[in-house]
């Protein structure tokens, strides 16, 4: 597992993939207690990083949405 300092350099997709692996490891219950704690801590940092990336993307999308009359406007973006 890499250092926490590298999380800031991860793309959303890579951070989410690593977070999914950590969740699977923790759910398996196979890791020793100390390793589980370390995994949980890293997972929490990855989760925060993913949330930050999503919020930044949401704000960028809101900035570029145009109103029906062609004037710049802000509309809620839906990600379904």
Buried (B, 14 or more C-beta within 10 A) or exposed (E): EEEEEEBEEBEBEEBBEBBEBBBEBBEEEEBEEEEBEBBBEBBEBBBEBBEEBEEEEEEEBEEEEEEEEEEEEEEEEEEE
